[in-house]
Amino acid sequence: MGPRISKQCKYAHTCYSSNSFLIMKLRLILLNYILLPLCCMAQDAGHNDLWLSMYGEPISFVVDGIRFTTNGGRENNCMTVSASAYIPEADSCNNLDIAFYVASDTLLVPHTVDFDGRTYVVTAISSHGFEGCGYIRHLIISNGVRRIGRMAFGGCMALESVSIPASVSLIDRNPFAGCVVLKHITVDRQNEWYGSESGGENIVVEKKSNCVVVGSAQSIIPSNIVTIGMQAFSGYCLQSVPKLPEGLVSIEGGCFENCQGLNGLQLPESLRTIENQAFAGSDIESVHIPAGVKQIGEGVFMRCNRLHAITVDSHNDIYDSRQECNAVVETLSSRLVSACLSSTIPDGIREISDYAFGGLSGVTQIVLPKSVSSISPLAFAGCHSLSRITVDKHNVRYDSRDNCNAVIETSTQQLVIGCGATNIPSSIRSIGPSAFAMTSLPATLILPAGITEIGDFAFEQCSGLCNILLPSTLKTLGQGAFAGCKELRSVYIPSNSIRVISRWTFMDCINLEQIHIPSGCENVDASAFSGCTKLKRLTYESPDTHVPDDLNTERTTIF
């Protein structure tokens, strides 16, 4: 252990006086047996904080259009570096295509690079290192590179082929996400950790676990595969429907998210687990859940706006699709887990999960039966065409009084779920968390008097909303209440209403140009207006209102 560590780690230079031999010896013991092993452990784990704290900031330099950054290790008596794209500062904010400054459309990541009279060993490709580089068509990674970081080539829209050497021992999550035309992937046959043997093509399989970690538009999945890994096919336009082999046990989260070419996909009888958002945003049109499936995550079919038919095998003892509802229902709890465009909510359903109907823009109306006693506020998030909401009059927990097109919790007078056609009744006392999240709303929204609370993220990412008038009765405005409302231009906050503007309240409201903080508001959180790039003017009535110093706005106090 000692000799290996001494080769990989760099010794600090320390001066000692002739009468301090004992101190010197203690320091050497500390360095060799405590600090250096910790340094190398941190390096092996991919964390270089200890190294950098001991020996200063990393060195960064550019050679042939690639930025190399030291990451704290040594190999073959050379400093080791990670590779990433060189992004000139003048262009880094607005033009990702300029990020890759190499004349050729082929990116060769070298194993060694010379700079300023020294040789550096390239051991890793940084996470997000070449993300969005639009000129790369062919990627060749030299033997010796050991790690490909998370999202390393994400969004490289022109990338067609990838060559992975024998030395790569770690491929982090989703390195080629959004590489929509990626067709050809080869892995060196000498690679001990990854390959595409057993009949597979244009695919990367982790040998130890028989898990697909990277797919492509032309993948053939090997017959011995047990797991298709997280986001393995995310964003691809498949040229043929992949055949999922018998023996496949698990489809991990986001595996086929935003994936085209899945029409006709058949799930094998061996399948046991389908994780969160596995098929979200894909163009799958029908699906049959096999008898052996024991676990289905949230939002598995959210944003699948071509999906018209969901059936569950009658022998499945965990899930069912009762009364031809075209949905997945957890049998024991009567919880509706996942739905599609033609789904109905059958009588007897007691719960509706997060994102059960999420992002289904073709859903125009919902009818809640009397049996429903629990509904997630995000169950219908992103249903932009939803215009009719009805609750059975015999439901003891919820109602849709006065044809308001909303779900209201009767005992608390809280609006739980709304839509673009909601007419908020005057009897409402609060807007629940995420009640209108990801909904299309009218340009102007006037909240009625009597509302005292707006929950966290109540109007998050609402499209169409330009102006909002808050009532004088309002006392609490939850965190992130209007976050991501990109068209929001004006907000009226009455005097002596809310005392605090919480964190993220108006985050990323990119068209909000000015805001008036009324009397009675004592504190504005530092992140309340983060991402409000057009916010130029802030006025407030009380000199005691605490406003973050780093808000780059013109400030006017009105007495």
C-alpha positions as CSV (number, residue, x, y, z in Angstrom):
1,M,0.0,0.0,0.0
2,G,2.8,2.4,0.9
3,P,4.8,2.3,-2.3
4,R,1.6,2.6,-4.5
5,I,0.5,5.6,-2.5
6,S,3.8,7.3,-2.8
7,K,3.7,7.1,-6.6
8,Q,0.2,8.5,-6.9
9,C,0.4,11.3,-4.5
10,K,2.4,14.5,-4.4
11,Y,4.6,15.3,-1.3
12,A,4.5,18.8,0.2
13,H,7.8,20.5,0.6
14,T,8.5,21.3,4.2
15,C,11.7,22.8,5.8
16,Y,12.9,21.4,9.1
17,S,15.7,22.7,11.4
18,S,18.4,20.3,12.5
19,N,17.1,20.2,16.1
20,S,13.6,19.2,15.1
21,F,14.1,15.6,14.1
22,L,11.3,14.3,16.3
23,I,8.8,16.9,14.9
24,M,9.9,16.0,11.4
25,K,9.4,12.3,12.1
26,L,5.9,12.9,13.4
27,R,5.0,15.0,10.4
28,L,6.3,12.3,8.0
29,I,4.2,9.7,9.8
30,L,1.2,11.9,9.6
31,L,1.8,12.5,5.9
32,N,2.5,9.0,4.8
33,Y,0.1,7.0,6.9
34,I,-2.9,9.4,7.4
35,L,-3.1,12.3,5.0
36,L,-1.8,10.6,1.8
37,P,-4.0,7.5,2.1
38,L,-7.0,9.8,2.6
39,C,-5.9,11.8,-0.4
40,C,-5.8,8.8,-2.6
41,M,-9.0,7.4,-1.2
42,A,-10.7,10.7,-2.1
43,Q,-9.2,10.5,-5.6
44,D,-10.4,6.9,-6.1
45,A,-13.9,8.0,-5.0
46,G,-13.9,10.8,-7.5
47,H,-13.6,13.5,-4.8
48,N,-10.6,15.7,-4.9
49,D,-11.5,18.2,-2.1
50,L,-8.8,16.9,0.2
51,W,-6.1,17.1,-2.5
52,L,-7.0,20.6,-3.5
53,S,-7.1,21.8,0.1
54,M,-3.6,20.4,0.7
55,Y,-2.0,21.5,-2.5
56,G,-4.0,24.5,-3.8
57,E,-6.3,25.2,-6.7
58,P,-6.4,22.9,-9.8
59,I,-4.4,23.8,-12.8
60,S,-6.4,24.4,-16.0
61,F,-5.1,24.8,-19.6
62,V,-6.3,24.4,-23.2
63,V,-4.8,22.3,-25.9
64,D,-6.3,21.7,-29.3
65,G,-9.7,23.0,-28.3
66,I,-10.0,20.9,-25.2
67,R,-9.7,22.2,-21.6
68,F,-7.7,20.0,-19.3
69,T,-8.0,20.4,-15.5
70,T,-5.8,18.7,-12.9
71,N,-7.7,16.5,-10.6
72,G,-5.2,15.7,-7.8
73,G,-3.6,12.4,-8.9
74,R,-0.4,11.2,-10.4
75,E,0.1,8.3,-12.9
76,N,3.4,7.1,-14.4
77,N,5.0,10.1,-12.6
78,C,2.7,12.5,-14.5
79,M,-0.1,14.7,-13.2
80,T,-3.5,13.4,-14.1
81,V,-6.2,15.6,-15.7
82,S,-9.9,15.6,-16.7
83,A,-11.0,16.7,-20.1
84,S,-13.8,19.0,-21.0
85,A,-14.8,21.4,-23.7
86,Y,-13.1,24.8,-24.0
87,I,-15.8,27.5,-23.8
88,P,-14.5,31.1,-24.5
89,E,-15.9,33.4,-21.9
90,A,-17.4,35.8,-24.5
91,D,-19.6,33.0,-25.9
92,S,-20.2,30.8,-22.8
93,C,-23.6,32.2,-22.0
94,N,-25.3,32.3,-25.3
95,N,-23.8,30.0,-27.9
96,L,-23.1,26.3,-26.9
97,D,-22.2,25.5,-30.5
98,I,-19.1,27.6,-30.2
99,A,-18.1,25.5,-27.2
100,F,-16.2,23.0,-29.3
101,Y,-13.3,24.7,-31.0
102,V,-11.8,21.9,-33.1
103,A,-11.9,22.1,-36.9
104,S,-12.6,18.4,-37.4
105,D,-16.0,16.9,-36.6
106,T,-14.1,14.1,-34.8
107,L,-13.2,14.5,-31.1
108,L,-10.2,12.5,-30.0
109,V,-9.8,12.5,-26.2
110,P,-6.0,11.7,-25.8
111,H,-4.4,9.7,-23.0
112,T,-1.6,12.1,-22.5
113,V,-1.2,15.8,-23.3
114,D,1.9,18.1,-23.2
115,F,1.7,21.6,-21.9
116,D,4.3,24.1,-20.8
117,G,7.1,21.4,-20.8
118,R,5.1,18.9,-18.7
119,T,3.2,15.7,-19.6
120,Y,-0.2,15.2,-18.2
121,V,-2.2,11.9,-18.1
122,V,-5.9,12.1,-19.1
123,T,-7.8,9.8,-16.7
124,A,-11.4,11.2,-16.9
125,I,-13.9,13.1,-19.0
126,S,-15.6,15.6,-16.8
127,S,-19.3,15.5,-15.9
128,H,-21.1,17.8,-18.4
129,G,-17.7,18.3,-19.9
130,F,-18.8,18.4,-23.6
131,E,-22.5,18.9,-23.0
132,G,-24.2,20.7,-25.9
133,C,-21.2,20.7,-28.2
134,G,-23.0,20.8,-31.5
135,Y,-20.1,20.0,-33.9
136,I,-19.0,16.6,-32.6
137,R,-20.1,13.8,-34.9
138,H,-17.6,11.1,-34.0
139,L,-16.1,10.5,-30.5
140,I,-12.9,8.4,-30.0
141,I,-11.6,7.9,-26.4
142,S,-8.0,6.9,-26.1
143,N,-7.0,3.8,-24.1
144,G,-6.0,4.9,-20.7
145,V,-9.0,7.1,-20.0
146,R,-10.8,5.5,-17.1
147,R,-14.0,7.5,-16.4
148,I,-16.8,9.1,-18.4
149,G,-18.6,11.6,-16.3
150,R,-22.4,12.1,-15.9
151,M,-24.0,13.9,-18.9
152,A,-20.4,14.2,-20.4
153,F,-21.8,14.5,-23.9
154,G,-25.4,15.3,-23.2
155,G,-27.2,17.2,-25.9
156,C,-24.5,16.6,-28.5
157,M,-27.1,16.6,-31.2
158,A,-24.8,15.7,-34.1
159,L,-23.0,12.8,-32.3
160,E,-23.3,9.6,-34.5
161,S,-20.6,7.3,-33.2
162,V,-18.7,6.5,-30.0
163,S,-15.6,4.4,-29.5
164,I,-14.9,3.3,-25.9
165,P,-11.5,1.8,-25.0
166,A,-10.5,-1.1,-22.8
167,S,-9.4,1.2,-20.0
168,V,-12.8,2.7,-19.1
169,S,-13.9,1.3,-15.8
170,L,-16.6,3.8,-14.8
171,I,-19.4,5.2,-17.0
172,D,-21.5,7.6,-15.0
173,R,-25.2,8.1,-15.4
174,N,-26.6,9.1,-18.8
175,P,-23.4,10.4,-20.5
176,F,-25.1,10.6,-24.0
177,A,-28.5,11.9,-23.0
178,G,-30.2,13.8,-25.9
179,C,-27.8,12.5,-28.5
180,V,-30.7,11.9,-30.8
181,V,-28.8,10.6,-33.8
182,L,-26.3,8.4,-31.9
183,K,-26.3,5.1,-33.9
184,H,-22.9,3.4,-33.5
185,I,-21.2,2.4,-30.2
186,T,-18.2,0.1,-29.9
187,V,-16.5,-1.1,-26.8
188,D,-13.0,-2.6,-27.0
189,R,-13.3,-6.4,-26.5
190,Q,-10.5,-6.2,-23.9
191,N,-12.6,-4.1,-21.6
192,E,-13.1,-5.9,-18.3
193,W,-16.1,-3.9,-17.1
194,Y,-18.2,-3.1,-20.2
195,G,-19.1,-4.7,-23.5
196,S,-21.9,-5.6,-25.9
197,E,-21.4,-9.3,-26.3
198,S,-24.1,-12.0,-26.4
199,G,-25.7,-10.8,-29.6
200,G,-25.8,-7.1,-28.7
201,E,-24.9,-4.3,-31.0
202,N,-24.4,-0.5,-30.6
203,I,-25.0,-0.8,-26.9
204,V,-22.9,-0.6,-23.7
205,V,-23.5,-3.3,-21.1
206,E,-22.0,-3.5,-17.6
207,K,-20.7,-7.1,-17.6
208,K,-20.9,-7.7,-13.8
209,S,-24.6,-6.8,-13.5
210,N,-25.8,-7.5,-17.1
211,C,-27.2,-4.0,-17.1
212,V,-27.6,-1.8,-20.2
213,V,-25.9,1.5,-19.3
214,V,-25.9,3.2,-22.7
215,G,-28.2,2.6,-25.7
216,S,-28.4,4.1,-29.1
217,A,-30.8,4.6,-32.0
218,Q,-29.7,1.2,-33.5
219,S,-29.3,-0.9,-30.4
220,I,-29.8,-4.6,-30.3
221,I,-30.3,-5.7,-26.7
222,P,-28.4,-8.8,-25.8
223,S,-30.4,-11.9,-24.6
224,N,-28.7,-12.0,-21.2
225,I,-29.8,-8.6,-20.0
226,V,-31.3,-8.4,-16.6
227,T,-31.7,-4.6,-16.2
228,I,-32.0,-1.6,-18.5
229,G,-30.3,1.2,-16.6
230,M,-31.5,4.7,-15.7
231,Q,-32.0,6.9,-18.8
232,A,-30.2,4.4,-21.0
233,F,-32.3,5.2,-24.1
234,S,-33.5,8.7,-23.0
235,G,-34.2,11.1,-25.8
236,Y,-33.3,8.7,-28.7
237,C,-35.2,8.3,-31.9
238,L,-35.1,4.6,-32.3
239,Q,-34.9,3.2,-35.8
240,S,-36.7,0.0,-34.8
241,V,-38.7,-1.2,-31.9
242,P,-36.3,-2.8,-29.4
243,K,-36.9,-6.4,-28.4
244,L,-36.8,-6.7,-24.7
245,P,-35.5,-10.2,-23.9
246,E,-37.1,-12.8,-21.6
247,G,-35.0,-12.6,-18.4
248,L,-35.3,-8.8,-18.2
249,V,-36.2,-8.0,-14.6
250,S,-36.0,-4.3,-14.2
251,I,-36.6,-1.1,-16.3
252,E,-35.0,1.7,-14.3
253,G,-36.1,5.3,-14.0
254,G,-36.3,7.4,-17.2
255,C,-35.0,4.5,-19.2
256,F,-37.1,5.3,-22.3
257,E,-38.0,8.9,-21.4
258,N,-38.7,11.1,-24.4
259,C,-37.9,8.2,-26.7
260,Q,-39.5,7.8,-30.1
261,G,-40.0,4.6,-31.9
262,L,-41.6,2.5,-29.1
263,N,-44.9,1.8,-30.8
264,G,-45.5,-1.9,-30.5
265,L,-43.0,-2.4,-27.6
266,Q,-43.8,-5.6,-25.7
267,L,-42.8,-6.1,-22.0
268,P,-41.5,-9.6,-21.3
269,E,-43.1,-11.9,-18.8
270,S,-40.0,-11.9,-16.7
271,L,-40.3,-8.2,-15.9
272,R,-40.7,-7.4,-12.2
273,T,-40.0,-3.6,-11.8
274,I,-40.8,-0.5,-13.8
275,E,-39.3,2.6,-12.1
276,N,-40.3,6.3,-12.0
277,Q,-40.9,8.0,-15.4
278,A,-39.6,4.9,-17.3
279,F,-41.6,5.8,-20.4
280,A,-42.4,9.4,-19.7
281,G,-42.8,11.6,-22.9
282,S,-42.3,8.6,-25.2
283,D,-44.6,7.9,-28.2
284,I,-45.8,4.5,-26.9
285,E,-49.4,3.9,-28.0
286,S,-50.4,0.8,-26.0
287,V,-49.0,-1.2,-23.2
288,H,-49.7,-4.5,-21.5
289,I,-48.4,-5.0,-18.0
290,P,-47.3,-8.7,-17.4
291,A,-48.5,-10.8,-14.5
292,G,-45.1,-10.8,-12.8
293,V,-44.7,-7.0,-12.4
294,K,-44.6,-6.3,-8.7
295,Q,-43.5,-2.6,-8.6
296,I,-44.5,0.4,-10.8
297,G,-43.1,3.8,-10.0
298,E,-44.6,7.3,-10.3
299,G,-45.2,9.0,-13.6
300,V,-44.3,6.0,-15.6
301,F,-46.5,7.1,-18.5
302,M,-46.7,10.9,-17.9
303,R,-46.6,13.1,-21.0
304,C,-47.3,10.0,-23.2
305,N,-49.7,11.8,-25.4
306,R,-50.2,8.9,-27.9
307,L,-51.0,6.3,-25.2
308,H,-54.6,5.2,-25.5
309,A,-54.6,1.7,-24.0
310,I,-53.3,0.3,-20.8
311,T,-54.1,-3.3,-19.7
312,V,-52.9,-5.3,-16.8
313,D,-52.7,-9.1,-17.0
314,S,-55.6,-10.7,-15.1
315,H,-53.1,-12.9,-13.2
316,N,-51.2,-10.0,-11.7
317,D,-51.8,-10.1,-8.0
318,I,-50.4,-6.5,-7.3
319,Y,-52.1,-4.4,-10.0
320,D,-55.2,-4.4,-12.1
321,S,-57.1,-2.4,-14.7
322,R,-60.5,-2.9,-13.3
323,Q,-63.7,-2.0,-15.2
324,E,-61.7,-1.5,-18.4
325,C,-60.5,1.8,-17.0
326,N,-57.3,1.9,-19.2
327,A,-55.2,2.6,-16.2
328,V,-52.9,0.9,-13.7
329,V,-54.5,0.4,-10.2
330,E,-52.8,-1.0,-7.2
331,T,-55.3,-3.6,-6.2
332,L,-54.9,-3.8,-2.4
333,S,-55.0,0.0,-1.8
334,S,-57.3,0.9,-4.8
335,R,-54.7,3.5,-5.7
336,L,-54.7,4.7,-9.3
337,V,-51.0,4.7,-10.3
338,S,-50.7,5.5,-14.0
339,A,-53.3,6.6,-16.6
340,C,-53.5,7.4,-20.3
341,L,-55.6,9.6,-22.6
342,S,-58.6,7.4,-22.5
343,S,-58.5,6.5,-18.8
344,T,-61.5,6.7,-16.5
345,I,-61.5,6.8,-12.7
346,P,-63.7,3.9,-11.7
347,D,-65.9,3.9,-8.6
348,G,-64.0,2.3,-5.8
349,I,-60.7,4.2,-6.4
350,R,-59.6,5.6,-3.1
351,E,-56.3,7.3,-4.0
352,I,-54.7,9.0,-7.1
353,S,-50.9,9.2,-7.2
354,D,-48.4,11.9,-8.1
355,Y,-48.4,12.4,-11.9
356,A,-51.0,9.7,-12.5
357,F,-52.3,11.9,-15.4
358,G,-49.3,14.1,-15.4
359,G,-48.6,16.0,-18.7
360,L,-51.4,14.3,-20.6
361,S,-52.3,17.4,-22.7
362,G,-55.2,15.6,-24.4
363,V,-57.1,15.1,-21.2
364,T,-60.0,17.6,-21.1
365,Q,-62.2,16.5,-18.2
366,I,-62.0,14.5,-15.1
367,V,-64.8,13.0,-12.9
368,L,-63.9,12.0,-9.3
369,P,-66.1,9.3,-7.9
370,K,-67.5,9.3,-4.4
371,S,-64.9,6.8,-3.3
372,V,-61.8,9.0,-3.7
373,S,-60.5,10.1,-0.3
374,S,-56.9,11.1,-1.2
375,I,-55.6,12.8,-4.3
376,S,-52.1,14.1,-5.0
377,P,-52.0,17.8,-5.9
378,L,-49.7,16.8,-8.8
379,A,-52.0,14.1,-10.1
380,F,-53.1,16.2,-13.0
381,A,-50.1,18.5,-13.3
382,G,-49.4,19.6,-16.9
383,C,-52.9,18.7,-18.2
384,H,-53.0,22.0,-20.2
385,S,-56.3,21.2,-21.9
386,L,-58.2,20.3,-18.7
387,S,-61.3,22.5,-18.6
388,R,-63.9,20.4,-16.7
389,I,-63.5,19.0,-13.2
390,T,-66.4,17.4,-11.5
391,V,-66.6,15.7,-8.0
392,D,-69.4,13.3,-7.3
393,K,-71.9,15.0,-5.0
394,H,-71.7,12.1,-2.6
395,N,-68.0,12.4,-2.0
396,V,-67.5,13.1,1.7
397,R,-64.1,14.7,1.5
398,Y,-64.0,16.7,-1.8
399,D,-66.5,18.8,-3.7
400,S,-66.6,21.0,-6.8
401,R,-69.1,23.5,-5.6
402,D,-70.9,26.0,-7.8
403,N,-69.5,24.2,-10.9
404,C,-66.2,25.8,-10.2
405,N,-64.1,23.3,-12.1
406,A,-61.8,22.6,-9.2
407,V,-61.3,20.0,-6.4
408,I,-62.0,21.5,-3.0
409,E,-61.4,19.9,0.3
410,T,-64.7,20.5,2.0
411,S,-63.6,20.6,5.7
412,T,-60.8,23.1,5.2
413,Q,-62.1,25.1,2.3
414,Q,-58.8,24.5,0.5
415,L,-58.6,24.4,-3.3
416,V,-56.6,21.3,-3.9
417,I,-56.6,21.0,-7.7
418,G,-57.5,23.7,-10.3
419,C,-57.3,24.2,-14.0
420,G,-57.4,26.9,-16.6
421,A,-61.2,27.2,-16.4
422,T,-61.4,27.3,-12.6
423,N,-63.7,29.9,-11.1
424,I,-62.4,30.2,-7.6
425,P,-65.3,30.4,-5.2
426,S,-65.5,33.2,-2.6
427,S,-65.8,30.6,0.2
428,I,-62.2,29.4,-0.4
429,R,-59.7,30.1,2.3
430,S,-56.5,28.7,0.9
431,I,-54.9,27.6,-2.4
432,G,-53.1,24.3,-1.7
433,P,-49.5,23.3,-2.6
434,S,-49.0,22.8,-6.3
435,A,-52.8,23.3,-6.9
436,F,-52.3,25.0,-10.3
437,A,-48.8,23.8,-11.0
438,M,-47.9,23.5,-14.7
439,T,-51.4,24.7,-15.7
440,S,-52.4,27.1,-18.6
441,L,-54.1,30.1,-17.0
442,P,-55.7,33.3,-18.2
443,A,-53.5,36.4,-18.6
444,T,-54.9,38.1,-15.5
445,L,-55.8,36.3,-12.3
446,I,-57.6,38.1,-9.5
447,L,-57.8,36.0,-6.3
448,P,-60.9,36.6,-4.2
449,A,-61.0,38.2,-0.8
450,G,-61.0,35.6,2.0
451,I,-58.0,33.7,0.9
452,T,-55.4,33.7,3.7
453,E,-52.8,31.3,2.4
454,I,-51.2,30.3,-0.9
455,G,-49.3,27.0,-0.6
456,D,-45.8,26.1,-1.7
457,F,-45.4,26.0,-5.5
458,A,-49.2,26.7,-5.9
459,F,-48.7,28.4,-9.3
460,E,-45.3,26.9,-10.3
461,Q,-44.6,27.0,-14.1
462,C,-48.1,28.3,-15.0
463,S,-48.1,29.4,-18.7
464,G,-50.1,32.3,-19.9
465,L,-50.2,34.1,-16.6
466,C,-49.1,37.8,-17.0
467,N,-50.7,39.7,-14.1
468,I,-51.9,38.6,-10.7
469,L,-53.7,40.5,-7.9
470,L,-53.4,39.1,-4.4
471,P,-56.1,39.8,-1.9
472,S,-55.8,42.0,1.2
473,T,-56.7,39.0,3.4
474,L,-53.6,37.1,2.3
475,K,-51.2,36.3,5.2
476,T,-49.0,33.5,3.9
477,L,-47.3,33.2,0.5
478,G,-45.6,29.9,0.2
479,Q,-42.1,29.2,-1.1
480,G,-41.9,28.9,-4.9
481,A,-45.5,30.0,-5.2
482,F,-45.0,31.6,-8.7
483,A,-41.6,30.0,-9.6
484,G,-41.1,29.5,-13.3
485,C,-44.0,31.7,-14.4
486,K,-42.1,32.9,-17.4
487,E,-44.8,35.3,-18.7
488,L,-45.5,37.0,-15.4
489,R,-45.1,40.7,-15.7
490,S,-46.8,42.4,-12.8
491,V,-47.8,41.4,-9.2
492,Y,-50.0,43.4,-6.9
493,I,-49.3,42.8,-3.2
494,P,-51.7,44.7,-0.8
495,S,-50.4,46.6,2.2
496,N,-50.3,44.9,5.6
497,S,-50.9,41.5,4.1
498,I,-47.9,39.1,3.9
499,R,-44.9,39.6,6.2
500,V,-42.4,37.5,4.3
501,I,-41.6,36.9,0.7
502,S,-40.2,33.3,0.9
503,R,-37.4,31.6,-0.9
504,W,-37.9,31.0,-4.6
505,T,-41.3,32.8,-4.6
506,F,-40.7,34.4,-8.0
507,M,-37.7,32.4,-9.1
508,D,-37.1,32.4,-12.9
509,C,-40.0,34.8,-13.6
510,I,-37.9,36.1,-16.5
511,N,-40.3,38.8,-17.6
512,L,-40.9,40.4,-14.2
513,E,-39.4,43.9,-14.5
514,Q,-40.5,45.5,-11.2
515,I,-42.0,44.7,-7.9
516,H,-43.5,46.7,-5.1
517,I,-42.9,45.5,-1.5
518,P,-45.8,47.0,0.6
519,S,-45.8,48.0,4.2
520,G,-46.0,45.1,6.6
521,C,-43.6,43.0,4.7
522,E,-40.6,42.5,6.9
523,N,-38.3,40.3,5.0
524,V,-37.4,39.3,1.4
525,D,-35.5,36.0,1.1
526,A,-32.3,36.1,-0.8
527,S,-33.5,33.6,-3.4
528,A,-37.0,35.1,-3.8
529,F,-36.1,36.7,-7.2
530,S,-33.3,34.5,-8.4
531,G,-33.3,34.1,-12.1
532,C,-35.5,37.2,-12.6
533,T,-33.1,38.5,-15.3
534,K,-35.3,41.5,-16.2
535,L,-36.0,42.7,-12.7
536,K,-34.7,46.3,-12.7
537,R,-36.8,48.2,-10.2
538,L,-37.9,47.5,-6.6
539,T,-39.9,49.8,-4.5
540,Y,-40.8,49.3,-0.8
541,E,-42.8,51.4,1.7
542,S,-41.1,50.5,4.9
543,P,-37.4,51.3,5.6
544,D,-37.4,48.4,8.0
545,T,-38.0,45.8,5.2
546,H,-35.0,43.6,4.9
547,V,-34.0,43.3,1.2
548,P,-31.0,41.2,0.1
549,D,-28.0,43.4,-0.8
550,D,-27.2,41.3,-3.8
551,L,-30.4,42.1,-5.7
552,N,-29.1,44.0,-8.7
553,T,-32.0,46.4,-9.0
554,E,-32.8,50.1,-8.7
555,R,-34.3,50.6,-5.2
556,T,-36.8,53.3,-4.2
557,T,-38.3,53.8,-0.7
558,I,-41.8,55.3,-0.6
559,F,-42.9,56.8,2.7
